[in-house]
Amino acid sequence: MSKTILITGSTDGIGKLTALKLAENGHQVYIHGRNENKVSNVIEEIKSATKNQKVFGFIANFSDLKQVLNLSFKIKNEIDQLDVLINNAGVFKSATQKNDDGLDLRFVVNYFAPYILTQELTPTLNKSDSPRIISLSSAAQSEVSLTALKGNTDLTTQEAYAQSKLALTMWSFNYAKIHKNINSIAVNPGSLLNTKMVKEAYGNHWSSADKGADILYDLATSEKFNDKSGSYFDNDRGDFNNAHPDAYNEEKINSLLSATETILEKLIS
């Protein structure tokens, strides 16, 4: 059965490969990127390769949270029902460490942006018979500093990335508890996959990017994951596994979400 699927950060890497696989199998796919020409080119490339004309796109720079909010409005106006949201967009290395609001770019793109987008698209997901959210976590997860989250403490690139991915996982688990009719799964798609982000960060890789795209495709479409909401899939192990202990700590989750709401109220209200 054809699904309507949105993949953020899908003009290259595993996001693009996943979009290609989904389009090949007849799904209606919406890609996202920050560059209009690149988005247009990828749409035409996927249409040509798959003969599927149901490929569309959205443009927004996730380092600007107001653009993320505006993107959610555009999506809601264009898409009546969304079956799957894949929160794939992410950043590790960047020429600038903070955005214009003074927040670390890793927290902004990897956590705040999917947080806003998902919250805003929840009513659109609820129109689906079997809605699903796949959020890309990482094997790198470390305790979240709320002062760093607020932009008041500087972190190394690795520290900020690992903390942003744990924040996303903590939120994903909590979202699953609140929205019991929406299947919310966090996933480590695989460590050091052959992607642009990994090349820029480390200069080498362990596995093909297809490894990540294959699990994203399965998590987005397979019925065998219908009862896995609120879980963490570790593709390094090829199965569901425990995330960082803080992802199960209600007190720390509540503190994170309270701080998140306070930050966002100031920025996008």
N, C-alpha and C positions, 0 to 999 in steps of 0.2 A: 504494500500500500504506500503510495506516494506521500511524503511528509514535506512540510514547509520548514526549512532549517536556516537559521542565521548563524554565521561563523564570523566572529570578530578577528581582526588581524589575519585576513586570509588572502593577501596578495602575494605571499611567498611562504616558504617553509611548510610545516605540517598542516597549517590552516588551508593553504592552497591545495595541497595534495588531498586533504579530506574533502574539500569542495569538489574536486575533480571526481573522486570516487563516488560521492553522493549523486552528482549530476549524471554520471555514467549509469547509475541505477534508477534514473527517472525521477529523482526527488527535485522539488523546487528549492533552489539554493540562493541565498542572499549572502554575498561576500561583503567584506568591509575593509577599508584601508584609509589612510590619511591623504593619499595623493590621487587626485581625480583622474589623471591620465593613466596611472598604474591600475586603478580599479577598472576603468573602461577596457584597458588592454587585456586584463586577466579575464574579465567577463567574456570578451570575444574569443579568447584563447580556449576557455572551457567550453563555450558553445560549439566552437569548431571541432574540438577534440571529441566531444561526447554526442554531438547532434541533438543536444537538449537545449531548447530555447528558453527554458524556464530558469534562467540564471540572471540575477539582478545584483545591484550593489548600492552601498551607502558610503558616504565619506564623512569622516570626523577624526580629528586629532585627539587621541585619548589623554594627552598631557594637559588638555584644557577641559576641565570638568563641565563647563557651561556648554561646550560643544557636545559632550556626551549626553547631557540633558536634552539639548536640541535634537540630537540624533534619535533619542527615544521618542520624541514627539513625531518626527518624520516617519519612523517605523510604524508607530501606532496608526498614523494616517494612511499608510500604504498597505499594511498587512492586517487583515481582519483576524486571522488566527495563526498563531505561531506554535508549531509542534515541538521544535527543539531549538534551544539556544546554546551555542558552544562558545563559552568565554575563553577564547584562545589568545587574544592579543596580549602581548607581554613585552617587557624590556629588561635588559640586563645592563649592558654598557650604554653610555650616552655621553655626548659631548658636554651636555649640561647636567648637573646633578639634581637641580631643583626646577620646578616649573615657576610660572609667574606668580603663583600664590605662595611660594616659599616652601612647598612640600616636596619631599624627595620623589623623584620621578618614578622610582620603582613602586612606591606605595600608590602613587596616582594612577599609573597605567595598569598595574597588576592587581590592585585591590579596589581603590575607590571607584574607578571607571566601571568595572563589572558590577560592583555593588549598586551603583546608581542605575545602570542600564537594566539590570535584572529586576530591581524593585519597580521601576517604571513599566516594564513589560509584563509584569506578573498578570494583570488582567487579560492581556492578549494571549498569554500562555494558558490561562485558565479556560479559554474557549476550546482548547484542544481536548480530545478524548483521552489522550495519553501524553501529557506534556512532560518534557524532560530538559534538565539543565546540566550541561557538562562543563565544569570549571577546571581549568588547567592549573594544578598545583605543581609540586616539584619534590624530588627527593631531598632537596635543600629546604629545610624548614627550621627556623629557630625562634625562640621566645620574642614576642613583639614588645618593643619599647614604646609606650604610649607617648613619651616625650619626643621620640623620633617620628612617630606617626604624625604628630602635630607640627613637625618641622623645627623643633627646638633643640634637637640633638643631631649632629652629623654622624652618619654611618659610612662604612666602606661599601663599595658596590656589592660585594658578596653578602655582607650583613643585611643591607637593605633588601636585596633580592630575596634572601631566605626568610626574612621577617614578613615581607609582603605576601609570600606564598603561604606561609602559615596563617596569616590574617585571612586570606581568601578561603582557606580550608576551614577555619573556625567558623567563618560566616556561612559557608556552604552547608555545614552540618546543622547550624542553627536554623537556616532557611528551611531545610528539610523538615525540621520539627514543627515549624510554624505552618508551612504550606504542605500539608500531608498528601494532597492530591497531585503535587508536582514532584517528579522524581529528580532529586538533586544529588549528583555524584561528583566528587572531586577526584582528579586523576593526575598521577605522575606519568606522562606519556612515554617516559624513558630518559635516562641520563645521557648527556652528550650525544644527542642525535645530530645527524648531518644537516644542520640548518644554518642560516645566516647568523642568527643570534649566537649560536655556539661557536661558529668560526671566529666571530669578532671577539668573543670572550676568551676562548681557550686555544684557538688555532688548530684544533684537531677534533675528532669525534670517535665515538665507540660504535655506533649503530646507524643504519640507514634511517632517513626521515620517514620512510614508509612504515617503520615499526610504530611510530607515533600516530601516523594517519590511520593505520589499520585499527588501532584500539579506539581512536575517536569515532571512526565509522561504526564499529561494533557497539560502543556505548550509546551512540546516538540512535541506533536503529533496532538493535536486537531485543526481543522480548525476554530473553533470559536474564536481563538486568532489571526487570520490572519491580523486583522486591529489594533492590539495593540502594534505595534512597538513604541519604545520610551516611554513605560509606566512602571509603578512599581506595581507589584502584591503583596499585603500584605496578606499573608495566615493566619495571626492572625485574620483578619477581613473577610477573604474568598472572597476578591474582589480587584479590582484595587483601588488604593488610592494614595494620594500625598506622595512623598518622602520628604526628608529634603529640605527646601527652596533653599539651595545652588545648588541643582540638576537642578534648573531652572534658575540659575543666569549665564548668558553668560560670563560676565567678570570673574567670579571666575572659571568657566569651562575652559576658555581660559588660565587663569593663571596656573591652574592645569596641563593642557595638555602641555603647553610650558615648565613648570618645569620638567614634566615627560620625554619629549623628550630630554631635556638637560642632565638629569641624565642617561638615557639609551644610549645616544650617547657615553658617556664616558666609559660605562661599557661593551657594546656588539658590538660596531662598529668595 
